[in-house]
Every structure is written in C-alpha cells, then in structure tokens.
Amino acid sequence: MLKDELPQIITNCLPGPKAAAIIKRRNDAIPSAIRCNYPVVIARGEGAVIEDVDGNHFLDFIGGVGVLNIGFSQPEIIEAVKTQADKYFHGMFNVVTHEGYVKLAEKINSLAPVKGEKKRTFFANSGAEADENAVKIAKAFTKRPNIIVFSGAFHGRTLLTMSMTAKKAYAKGMGPFPDGIYRAEFPYIYRRPDGMSKEKALNYYIEKLYETFNNCSDPEHVAAIVVEPLQGEGGFIPAPLEWVKCLREICDKYGILLIADEVQCGFCRTGRMFTTEYWQEQGIRPDIISMAKSIAAGIPLSGIVAREEIMQSVPAGVIGGTYCGNPLACAAALKTIEIMQRDNLAQRSLEIGKKVTASYKSWMKKYDVIGDVRGIGGMVGIEFVKSKKSKKPDSQLVNNLIQEMAQHGVLMENAGVHNNVIRFLAPLVITDAQLDSGLSIFEKAIKKCAGYK
C-alpha cells in the first residue's frame, strides 16, 4: 500500500514530464504570489506518502504545514465524510442547527484546557479567522481596544492577522494597518543577548513586555496578549513555561485575556491534544484557544473556545459566517479526534519527536552549520547557521537542502524570521522505516550541501 512505501523517484528528473506540464499550466493560470518551489504534482496520498502524477513517491515531512497530523486519506474519515455527504453538504448554522456542529463543540469544550468550568466553542474556516475571532471576543469581554503580540509571530493573512504577524514579507504593500496592535519580544532563547544566562533571559523578556506597556499601551487598555505556545513560522520556538507563568500573572493582575494560538501546534502535534495542556500541568491556563489545521484532517475548519462568561459577552451578529462549522468538516473533525484518542497519536508524537530530536542533536555535534535544535514532541525545528560561533543565519543552505531533499523524495519546509530553520511536521502515522529513511536522506543532504565528506 502507498502508506507503507519509502521515498522513490522513478523519473529521470524532477518534475517528471506529466508534473512539468501541469506546473506550466499553474504558472500560466495562478498568481505568482502563491508560490511553490516544489517539483511535485500530487495524484494521491496515503499516510505520510505522496504519489505524484508521474509515479514518484515522496515522503512528506511538511504534513500540509501541520494539517495532516493524522495523515493523508484516512479511510475512516473518508467514510465519515461520505456518510455526511449523503445527507447534506451545507446547513447555515444561523438558519438550521445541525448536530455535528453541536457534538463537535461539546467535544472541544470537554478537551480544551482554558480557564473556567463551563466552556463554549464556535467554529470558523481557517486559522486566521480563528485568531481574528479570538481578538473580537477579547475586545467584547474587556471593552478594551488594544492587543499585544510578539516578535516572530504568525497569525494569518487577513488585514488584522497580517498586522499581528511579525514577518512583514507577509504584508508587503498592504498598509495602512489597524491601530492598537503592539509587539513585544518573544523569548527566543537561542538568540538571547550574548553572555546572558537562560535564567536571566526570562527576566529580560518579561522586562521587554513591560517596555511595550510603557511605550505603546498602558496595560489597562490591553484586551489580550496573543501567543503561540510553540511559534511556527517564527522558527519552531517553544514559549518557556516559566515565561508563560509570568504572562499569566501579568494578565491576571491587569485584567488582560491570554489567548493561545494553537493553530499549528494543536491536535497531538506536540504530544498532547493541545500544547496548552503542558501549561495546565504547571497550573497555567489560557483564557481563549484558537485552533485549526489538523482539526479536520484537511477539510477547512477552525475553532475558538473560551469560558462561558467570555463567550456570552459577544454581541449578536459579531461572530459567525456562512460556511462556519460546515457539516462535512464537523464530521471529519469528530472522526479525527476519535482516531487521535483511540490510536494515541499524542504518544506517537512524543516517540517521533524523541527520535528526530536525538538525530538532529547528534548531527549538531558533527556539523558546524547546525546552531540549534528545539521543539516539543513531534514539532521540531533545526536551525542552520554559517557557523556555531557566528550564529549568522544561513537561509541559502536551507534552500539548497530543501531542493536536494526533494530530488531524493523527501519534502521539507523552512521557517524562521530569516528562513534558516527547517521544520518537522510529518504526519504522526509515519512508519519507523519511513522516518529512518527520511532522516538518512536529510543527513546525506547536509553533507552534500554544506560540503562535508
């Protein structure tokens, strides 16, 4: 079966002839701003493997950028969607109630580690919509105008969320931007000031938050602080738990809501259903969680959950939308969560992450171009630099590695402010043999591209 195959390239070059023809059509028909530098045109996918239109097999370490934690084409999810499709495709939730939406909201309410006993959930279509709605809710509850986000953050491409996103390549020429969005420095421990200990660095980053209060917005005017428990686009940087604890204390002191953006790191990716479960284990809980990506195995769906008093503060008509909580998506999400829990994919994520991290750290000892390895569970980043001493980002090496890996049937993607981090987001159903094969190809690519013998 395709899901058990190892990477294999059977064409003389990539893209193969059929893929090349379709890519040419893409280039003629689609805006070039929607970039793709991979020589792959998918014909079908199973598990962690893509078969292209020429019959090449690619091992997917990108996982749809975090969408495919449960893998491609899970048969039970296909059946759940087919069963729902036989009944109805669409039911606008402001007009007709459909039980799938209700059941999924009840399920998220039972799982999400937000503050409060009674919780409420509603659904949207994308991660950006989830983040934007989380901000709406925070403003409705607090009656305050401002929010604080962080360096390295990625929250989406709508006008509000591209303003919240740190990397302005995602917002080039799109100003003016909404007012009331202010940025503090995220605790990027690897790139803390020279000579500063990790212990002192945590205080340093908290002081940076207070500087944002002093220079940008008095805390009494801040509705929410929005943070990714593990930054995605920013470079796979975990938020240190001690720092999060300080954030929670600051939010409680000033009546600010703490929003956790779990769009990329949720749904078993880091070894828990939600990464904020690690927070909860330390006595910390956010007020609102936004989620998307792997919630529905590839069908567009996102969610927002908070305690009842927060959710019930929103005026009628402010939240919702035509396609939000689509019945097909809800059916897929319910089955996805069932399978994740039944098959213990959170534990599998920990096993995968342990193996990947061990490999990466062994390489870090051998190759001077690897500066840092970090992550939580099966969400791991490896940062490439000109040298360990200089820490200067090497985005060109990363680009070369990605292209080299693709030529050997492994798909990987970059991340980081300087595009010098390679992210690991392989489906959690990847086999041990596939993982070993992919890691072997990766190390060979490092040796070749970085000039090691």
C-alpha positions in Angstrom: 0.0 0.0 0.0 1.1 3.6 -0.7 1.1 4.5 3.0 3.9 1.9 3.7 6.1 2.9 0.7 9.5 4.6 1.1 10.5 7.6 -1.0 11.3 6.6 -4.6 12.0 8.7 -7.7 11.5 6.8 -10.9 11.7 9.7 -13.4 15.0 10.8 -14.9 14.5 14.3 -13.5 12.0 16.3 -11.3 9.5 17.5 -12.1 8.6 14.5 -14.2 7.0 15.1 -17.6 3.4 15.0 -16.5 4.1 17.1 -13.5 6.1 19.6 -15.5 3.1 20.1 -17.9 0.7 20.8 -15.0 3.2 23.1 -13.3 3.5 25.1 -16.5 -0.3 25.4 -16.6 -0.3 26.5 -13.0 2.3 29.2 -13.8 0.1 30.5 -16.6 -3.2 30.5 -14.6 -2.4 31.2 -10.9 -1.0 34.4 -9.4 2.8 34.0 -8.9 2.4 35.4 -5.3 1.0 32.0 -4.4 4.5 30.5 -4.6 5.5 26.8 -4.9 9.1 25.7 -5.4 8.5 22.0 -5.1 8.6 19.8 -8.2 5.5 17.8 -7.1 2.0 17.4 -8.5 0.0 15.1 -6.3 -2.0 12.3 -7.7 -2.9 10.6 -4.4 -1.7 10.5 -0.8 -1.8 7.9 1.9 -0.4 8.2 5.4 2.8 10.2 5.1 3.4 9.4 1.4 2.5 11.3 -1.8 2.4 9.7 -5.2 2.8 12.3 -8.0 1.3 12.1 -11.4 4.5 10.5 -12.8 4.5 7.7 -10.2 7.2 9.2 -7.9 6.8 8.6 -4.2 7.6 11.5 -1.8 7.8 11.2 2.0 6.0 14.3 3.4 7.8 15.9 6.3 5.7 19.0 5.9 2.3 17.4 6.5 0.3 20.1 4.7 2.1 22.6 7.1 0.6 20.9 10.1 -2.8 19.9 8.6 -2.1 16.2 8.2 -1.3 15.0 11.7 -3.5 12.0 11.0 -2.1 11.6 7.5 -3.5 11.6 4.0 -6.7 9.7 3.2 -7.5 8.1 6.5 -10.2 5.6 5.4 -12.5 6.1 8.5 -12.5 9.9 7.9 -13.3 9.4 4.2 -16.2 7.2 5.2 -17.5 9.7 7.8 -17.4 12.5 5.2 -19.2 10.3 2.6 -21.9 9.4 5.1 -22.4 13.1 5.9 -22.4 14.0 2.2 -25.2 11.6 1.5 -27.4 13.6 3.9 -26.4 17.3 3.2 -23.4 19.3 2.4 -24.3 22.6 4.0 -26.5 24.0 6.7 -26.0 27.6 7.6 -25.8 27.5 11.4 -27.7 30.8 11.8 -30.6 29.2 9.9 -30.6 25.5 10.7 -29.0 23.7 13.6 -27.0 20.6 12.6 -26.0 18.1 15.3 -22.4 17.7 14.1 -21.6 21.3 15.0 -23.1 20.8 18.4 -21.3 17.5 19.1 -18.0 18.9 18.0 -18.4 22.0 20.2 -19.3 19.7 23.1 -16.1 17.6 22.4 -13.9 20.7 22.2 -15.4 22.0 25.4 -14.5 18.8 27.2 -10.9 18.8 25.9 -9.7 22.4 25.8 -7.6 23.5 28.9 -8.9 27.0 29.1 -9.8 28.8 32.4 -13.2 28.2 33.7 -15.5 25.2 34.3 -18.3 26.0 31.7 -16.9 26.5 28.2 -18.3 27.4 24.8 -16.9 26.8 21.3 -17.8 28.1 17.9 -16.3 27.4 14.5 -14.8 29.3 11.6 -12.9 28.2 8.4 -9.2 29.0 8.8 -6.6 29.7 11.4 -6.6 33.4 10.5 -10.4 33.5 11.1 -9.9 31.8 14.4 -7.3 34.3 15.6 -9.3 37.3 14.4 -12.4 36.0 16.2 -10.4 35.4 19.3 -9.4 39.0 19.3 -13.0 40.1 18.7 -14.1 38.1 21.7 -11.4 39.5 23.9 -12.4 43.1 23.0 -16.1 42.4 23.5 -15.4 41.0 27.0 -12.8 43.5 28.2 -14.2 46.6 26.4 -10.6 47.5 25.6 -9.1 48.4 22.2 -5.5 47.1 22.2 -3.7 43.8 21.8 -0.1 42.7 22.3 1.6 40.1 20.0 5.2 39.0 19.7 8.2 39.1 17.5 8.3 36.0 15.3 4.5 35.6 15.5 2.4 34.3 12.6 -1.4 34.7 13.0 -2.7 34.8 9.4 -3.1 36.9 6.3 -6.4 38.8 6.8 -5.9 42.6 7.4 -6.0 42.2 11.2 -3.9 39.0 11.4 -1.3 40.1 8.9 -0.9 43.1 11.2 -0.5 40.8 14.1 2.0 38.7 12.2 5.6 39.8 12.7 7.2 39.0 9.4 6.3 41.8 7.1 7.0 39.9 3.9 3.5 38.5 4.5 2.1 42.1 4.4 4.2 43.9 1.8 2.4 46.9 0.4 -0.8 46.2 2.4 -0.9 49.2 4.8 -2.2 51.2 6.4 -2.8 48.6 9.2 -5.3 48.6 12.1 -4.3 50.6 15.1 -4.0 49.1 18.6 -1.6 46.2 17.8 1.6 46.3 19.7 4.6 44.0 19.7 6.8 42.6 22.5 9.9 40.5 22.2 9.3 36.7 22.2 11.8 34.6 24.3 14.0 33.3 21.5 16.4 31.7 23.9 19.0 30.6 21.3 19.3 34.3 20.2 19.2 35.9 23.6 21.8 38.7 24.2 25.4 37.5 24.2 26.6 36.4 27.6 23.2 36.3 29.1 22.2 33.1 31.0 19.0 31.4 30.3 17.7 32.2 33.8 18.4 35.9 33.3 16.9 35.8 29.8 13.5 35.1 31.2 13.5 38.2 33.3 14.9 40.1 30.3 12.0 39.1 28.1 9.4 39.9 30.8 11.0 43.4 31.1 10.6 43.7 27.3 6.9 43.2 27.7 6.7 45.9 30.4 8.6 48.2 27.9 5.8 47.6 25.5 3.3 48.6 28.1 5.3 51.8 28.8 6.0 52.7 25.2 2.9 51.5 23.4 -0.2 50.8 25.5 -1.0 51.1 29.2 -2.0 47.6 30.4 -5.4 48.9 31.4 -6.1 49.4 27.7 -5.0 46.0 26.6 -7.7 43.5 25.8 -5.5 40.5 25.2 -2.0 39.1 24.8 -1.8 36.6 21.9 0.9 34.0 22.0 1.8 30.8 20.2 2.8 28.1 22.7 5.3 27.0 20.1 6.0 29.5 17.4 5.5 28.0 13.9 6.6 30.4 11.1 8.8 32.2 13.7 11.2 29.2 13.8 9.6 26.5 15.9 10.5 28.3 19.2 8.8 27.0 22.3 7.5 29.5 24.8 9.3 28.7 28.1 6.8 27.6 30.8 8.3 30.0 33.4 7.8 32.9 31.0 4.2 31.7 30.3 3.6 31.6 34.0 4.7 35.2 34.3 2.5 36.1 31.3 -0.5 34.6 33.2 0.3 36.5 36.3 0.6 39.8 34.4 -2.7 39.1 32.6 -4.4 38.4 35.9 -3.0 41.5 37.5 -4.3 43.8 34.8 -7.4 42.1 33.6 -5.9 41.1 30.3 -7.1 37.9 28.5 -4.4 35.4 27.5 -5.0 33.9 24.0 -3.2 30.8 23.0 -2.8 30.4 19.2 -2.8 26.6 18.7 -3.5 26.7 15.0 -0.3 24.9 14.1 0.7 23.2 17.4 -2.6 21.7 18.4 -4.2 18.2 17.8 -1.5 15.9 19.1 1.4 17.6 17.2 3.4 18.2 20.4 2.5 15.2 22.4 -0.8 16.4 23.8 -4.2 17.1 22.2 -3.4 20.8 22.9 0.0 22.1 23.7 -1.5 24.2 26.4 -2.1 21.0 28.3 1.6 21.4 29.2 0.7 24.8 30.6 -2.2 23.3 32.6 0.2 20.7 34.1 2.1 23.7 35.6 -1.1 25.4 36.9 -1.4 27.8 33.9 -4.4 28.0 31.6 -5.2 30.5 28.8 -8.5 32.3 28.6 -9.1 31.6 24.9 -7.6 29.0 22.5 -7.8 29.3 18.7 -7.3 26.1 16.6 -7.4 24.9 13.0 -5.1 22.9 10.7 -5.2 19.3 11.9 -8.7 19.6 13.5 -10.5 18.1 10.4 -7.7 16.2 8.5 -7.6 18.6 5.6 -11.2 19.9 5.4 -11.2 23.7 6.2 -12.3 24.2 9.8 -11.1 26.2 12.7 -12.4 26.8 16.3 -12.4 29.2 19.2 -13.0 28.1 22.7 -13.3 30.1 26.0 -15.2 30.1 29.2 -18.9 30.9 29.2 -18.7 34.5 30.6 -16.2 35.5 27.9 -18.2 33.9 25.0 -21.5 35.2 26.2 -20.2 38.8 26.2 -20.1 39.0 22.4 -23.0 40.9 20.8 -25.2 39.1 18.4 -24.0 39.2 14.8 -20.4 39.9 15.6 -19.2 36.3 15.2 -20.3 33.6 12.7 -20.3 33.2 8.9 -21.8 31.4 6.0 -19.6 28.3 5.9 -18.5 28.2 9.6 -18.9 24.8 11.0 -19.6 23.1 7.7 -21.3 19.7 8.2 -18.7 17.8 6.2 -15.9 19.5 8.2 -17.5 18.7 11.5 -18.0 15.1 10.5 -14.3 14.9 9.6 -13.2 16.6 12.9 -15.3 14.3 15.1 -13.8 11.2 13.5 -10.3 12.8 13.5 -10.4 13.4 17.3 -11.9 9.9 17.9 -9.0 8.3 16.0 -6.4 10.5 17.6 -7.6 9.5 21.1 -8.1 5.8 20.2 -4.8 5.4 18.5 -2.9 7.5 21.0 -1.3 9.8 18.4 -0.2 12.1 21.1 2.1 9.4 22.5 3.2 8.6 18.9 4.1 12.3 18.5 6.4 12.0 21.6 8.1 8.9 20.2 8.7 10.5 16.8 9.9 13.7 18.4 12.4 11.8 20.6 13.9 10.1 17.6 14.0 13.2 15.4 15.5 15.3 18.2 18.1 12.7 19.0 19.2 12.5 15.3 19.3 16.3 15.0 21.3 16.7 18.2 23.8 14.1 17.1 24.2 16.0 13.8 24.7 19.2 15.7 27.8 17.7 17.3 29.2 16.8 13.9 28.2 19.7 11.7 29.2 23.3 12.5 26.3 24.6 10.3 23.7 23.4 12.9 23.2 26.0 15.5 20.2 24.9 17.5 17.6 22.0 17.8 14.4 22.7 19.6 10.7 21.8 19.8 8.0 19.9 21.7 7.1 16.4 20.9 6.8 15.8 17.1 7.1 19.5 16.3 10.9 20.0 15.9 13.0 22.8 14.4 16.6 22.6 13.3 18.3 26.0 12.8 21.1 26.3 10.3 23.9 29.0 10.6 27.1 29.9 8.9 28.9 28.7 12.0 28.1 28.0 15.6 30.3 30.8 16.7 28.8 33.5 14.5 25.2 32.2 14.7 24.6 34.1 11.4 21.5 32.6 9.7 22.1 30.6 6.6 18.9 30.7 4.5 20.7 29.8 1.3 21.9 26.5 2.8 18.3 25.7 4.0 17.0 26.5 0.5 19.6 24.2 -1.0 18.8 21.4 1.5 15.1 21.6 0.7 15.7 21.3 -3.1 18.2 18.5 -2.6 15.8 16.6 -0.3 13.0 16.9 -2.9 15.2 15.4 -5.6 15.5 12.3 -3.4 11.8 12.1 -2.5 11.6 13.9 0.9 9.6 17.2 1.2 10.6 19.7 3.9 9.9 23.3 4.5 11.6 26.3 6.0 10.6 28.6 8.9 12.1 31.4 10.9 12.4 35.1 10.5 15.5 34.5 8.3 14.2 31.3 6.7 17.1 29.4 8.1 15.1 26.8 10.1 13.8 23.5 8.8 10.5 22.4 10.4 9.5 18.9 11.0 5.7 18.3 10.7 5.5 14.8 9.3 2.1 13.0 9.8 2.0 11.2 13.1 1.2 8.0 11.2 4.6 7.9 9.6 6.2 4.4 10.0 9.5 3.9 11.7 11.0 2.7 8.4 9.9 5.9 6.6 11.2 8.1 9.4 14.6 6.3 9.3 14.7 6.7 5.5 13.8 10.4 5.6 16.4 11.2 8.3 19.1 9.3 6.4 18.3 11.3 3.2 18.4 14.5 5.3 21.8 13.8 6.8 23.2 13.0 3.3 21.8 16.3 2.0 23.5 18.2 4.8 26.9 16.6 4.0 26.5 17.4 0.3 25.1 20.9 0.6 27.4 22.0 3.4 30.5 20.4 1.9 31.2 17.7 4.4 32.8 14.4 3.3 
